Structure formats: structure tokens, C-alpha cells
Amino acid sequence: MVSGKGMATIRFVNENREIFVAEGANLRLKALENQIDLYKMMAKLINCGGNGQCGTCVVEIVEGSENLSPRTEAENRKLKRKPDSYRLACQTKVLGDVSVKTKP
């Protein structure tokens, strides 16, 4: 690695797609850039734009949760009744290979 930044693979299970990203990439931004739909129904139109306020970009981490940034305070608030495998895509940095289920 010349630049010091490695690459990571995000595998979207439901869509049967893999995308390659730089380590540290934001999960929500990379999904949207690659036409991976994170939102259900109205949330496509009405969401907080990645600020961790609305909780509509929830994903389930199937494999590789250890390769993600730790949960943020916003995630702890929004996901307190959800399994530990659930994350807000907007708050999640990808640090290594991971498998993700959208719209769990």
C-alpha cells in the first residue's frame, strides 16, 4: 500500500452486488453512489441526508462488523431496541470487508 489507505469490499447481500471502496468510506454514501437502495417508501424522499437524525438508513451487518467504526451516540439512541448487528449506514465507516443487508 503506497498511499497508506487500503481498499475494502462491501457486499450487499440482497442485491447480490459487491463494491470496492477506500478504507474509511461512509457506508451510506457508497451505497447511494452505487444505486443501492437503503430506504423504504417515503424515507427515499424524506430522510435527514446522513446526519444520524432519522434512523431510516438502517442496515444489518451480516459479516465483518469488526471491520466497521464503532457505533456512534446517534446510533446508540436510534438503535437501542435493535440487535447489535444493526447500524445506521450514514454513521458507519467501512474499515475492511463487510457484508450488509439493506432494509432489514
LINDAUR-V948083 format. One record per backbone hydrogen bond with DSSP energy under -0.5 kcal/mol. CO is the residue of the C=O (numbers start at 0). NH is the residue of the N-H. If there is no record, write none. Layout:
co:CO nh:NH
co:CO nh:NH
This chain:
co:3 nh:5
co:5 nh:22
co:7 nh:20
co:8 nh:10
co:8 nh:97
co:9 nh:11
co:9 nh:18
co:10 nh:12
co:10 nh:99
co:11 nh:15
co:11 nh:16
co:12 nh:15
co:16 nh:11
co:18 nh:9
co:20 nh:7
co:21 nh:24
co:24 nh:93
co:25 nh:29
co:26 nh:30
co:27 nh:31
co:28 nh:32
co:29 nh:33
co:30 nh:35
co:31 nh:34
co:34 nh:36
co:35 nh:37
co:39 nh:42
co:40 nh:43
co:41 nh:44
co:41 nh:45
co:44 nh:46
co:56 nh:88
co:57 nh:102
co:58 nh:86
co:59 nh:61
co:59 nh:100
co:62 nh:98
co:63 nh:66
co:64 nh:67
co:66 nh:94
co:66 nh:95
co:71 nh:75
co:72 nh:76
co:73 nh:77
co:74 nh:78
co:76 nh:79
co:78 nh:81
co:82 nh:85
co:84 nh:60
co:86 nh:58
co:86 nh:88
co:87 nh:90
co:88 nh:27
co:88 nh:91
co:90 nh:92
co:91 nh:26
co:92 nh:68
co:92 nh:94
co:93 nh:23
co:93 nh:24
co:97 nh:10
co:98 nh:61
co:98 nh:62
co:99 nh:12
co:99 nh:101
co:100 nh:59
